[in-house]
């Protein structure tokens, strides 16, 4: 199974979203992180299951939340480029690749 790494901005997005959801309802931030973890584990098992978006970057949707995980696949690693809210600036992450 491939290892997973997050670009710093992607990790910051994930944490910011979890904090937002936790402020909205107790436990919701934890639920968000659980869904991210589930999605990432699916990427490890099926790295080509995400939809190809651009330049070798794929997107996998997160259950229950309006987020997608943008990632690239390398020979031994999956690199998370963005934890992206689906209704906001769609191409903001392009300068990360």
The 8 nearest C-alpha neighbors of each residue, nearest first, counted from 0:
[[1, 43, 2, 44, 75, 76, 3, 45],
 [2, 0, 76, 75, 43, 77, 3, 44],
 [1, 3, 76, 77, 0, 75, 4, 43],
 [4, 2, 77, 76, 78, 1, 5, 79],
 [3, 5, 78, 79, 77, 6, 2, 76],
 [6, 4, 79, 78, 10, 9, 7, 80],
 [5, 7, 9, 8, 80, 79, 10, 4],
 [6, 8, 10, 9, 5, 11, 80, 12],
 [9, 7, 11, 10, 6, 12, 81, 80],
 [10, 8, 81, 12, 6, 11, 82, 7],
 [9, 11, 13, 7, 12, 8, 5, 14],
 [10, 12, 8, 14, 9, 13, 15, 7],
 [13, 11, 9, 15, 10, 14, 82, 16],
 [12, 14, 10, 16, 11, 15, 82, 17],
 [15, 13, 17, 11, 16, 12, 18, 10],
 [14, 16, 12, 18, 17, 13, 11, 19],
 [15, 17, 19, 13, 18, 14, 12, 20],
 [18, 16, 28, 14, 20, 19, 15, 21],
 [19, 17, 21, 15, 16, 20, 28, 14],
 [18, 20, 16, 22, 17, 21, 15, 23],
 [21, 19, 28, 23, 17, 22, 27, 18],
 [20, 22, 28, 18, 27, 24, 25, 23],
 [23, 21, 19, 20, 24, 18, 25, 28],
 [22, 24, 20, 21, 19, 25, 27, 28],
 [25, 23, 21, 27, 22, 26, 20, 28],
 [24, 26, 21, 27, 22, 23, 28, 20],
 [25, 27, 29, 28, 21, 24, 30, 20],
 [28, 26, 30, 21, 29, 20, 24, 25],
 [29, 27, 21, 17, 20, 31, 30, 26],
 [28, 30, 32, 26, 27, 31, 33, 17],
 [31, 29, 27, 33, 28, 32, 34, 26],
 [30, 32, 28, 34, 29, 33, 17, 27],
 [31, 33, 35, 29, 34, 30, 36, 28],
 [34, 32, 30, 36, 31, 35, 37, 29],
 [33, 35, 37, 31, 36, 32, 38, 30],
 [36, 34, 32, 38, 37, 33, 39, 31],
 [35, 37, 33, 39, 34, 38, 32, 40],
 [36, 38, 34, 40, 35, 39, 33, 41],
 [39, 37, 41, 35, 40, 36, 61, 34],
 [38, 40, 42, 36, 41, 37, 35, 43],
 [41, 39, 43, 37, 42, 38, 36, 44],
 [40, 42, 38, 44, 39, 43, 45, 37],
 [43, 41, 46, 39, 45, 40, 44, 38],
 [42, 44, 40, 41, 46, 45, 1, 0],
 [43, 45, 41, 42, 46, 40, 0, 1],
 [46, 44, 42, 48, 47, 43, 41, 49],
 [47, 45, 42, 48, 43, 44, 49, 72],
 [48, 46, 49, 45, 42, 57, 50, 72],
 [49, 47, 45, 46, 50, 42, 59, 57],
 [48, 50, 59, 58, 57, 47, 51, 46],
 [49, 51, 57, 58, 52, 59, 48, 47],
 [50, 52, 57, 56, 53, 49, 58, 55],
 [51, 53, 57, 56, 50, 58, 54, 55],
 [52, 54, 56, 55, 51, 57, 93, 50],
 [55, 53, 56, 52, 51, 96, 57, 71],
 [54, 56, 53, 71, 57, 51, 52, 72],
 [57, 55, 71, 53, 70, 54, 52, 51],
 [58, 56, 51, 50, 49, 52, 70, 69],
 [59, 57, 69, 49, 50, 68, 67, 70],
 [58, 60, 49, 68, 67, 50, 61, 69],
 [61, 59, 67, 66, 68, 62, 58, 38],
 [60, 62, 67, 66, 64, 38, 34, 35],
 [61, 63, 64, 34, 60, 38, 65, 66],
 [64, 62, 61, 65, 34, 31, 66, 30],
 [63, 65, 66, 62, 61, 31, 34, 60],
 [66, 64, 85, 84, 63, 61, 67, 86],
 [67, 65, 84, 85, 83, 64, 61, 60],
 [66, 68, 60, 83, 59, 61, 82, 58],
 [67, 69, 82, 59, 58, 81, 83, 70],
 [70, 68, 58, 81, 80, 57, 79, 67],
 [71, 69, 79, 80, 78, 57, 56, 68],
 [70, 72, 56, 78, 77, 55, 57, 73],
 [73, 71, 77, 76, 78, 70, 74, 46],
 [72, 74, 76, 75, 77, 71, 78, 1],
 [73, 75, 76, 72, 1, 77, 2, 71],
 [76, 74, 1, 73, 2, 77, 72, 0],
 [77, 75, 2, 1, 73, 3, 74, 72],
 [76, 78, 72, 3, 71, 73, 2, 4],
 [77, 79, 4, 71, 70, 5, 3, 80],
 [80, 78, 70, 5, 81, 69, 4, 6],
 [79, 81, 70, 69, 6, 9, 78, 5],
 [82, 80, 9, 69, 83, 79, 68, 92],
 [83, 81, 68, 9, 13, 12, 67, 69],
 [82, 84, 67, 66, 81, 85, 68, 69],
 [83, 85, 66, 86, 87, 65, 67, 82],
 [84, 86, 66, 65, 87, 83, 67, 89],
 [87, 85, 84, 88, 89, 65, 66, 83],
 [86, 88, 85, 84, 89, 83, 91, 90],
 [89, 87, 91, 90, 86, 85, 84, 92],
 [88, 90, 87, 91, 85, 86, 92, 83],
 [91, 89, 92, 93, 88, 94, 87, 83],
 [90, 92, 93, 88, 89, 94, 95, 87],
 [91, 93, 90, 94, 95, 81, 80, 96],
 [94, 92, 95, 91, 90, 96, 53, 80],
 [93, 95, 92, 96, 91, 90, 80, 81],
 [96, 94, 93, 92, 80, 6, 81, 8],
 [95, 94, 93, 80, 92, 54, 56, 71]]
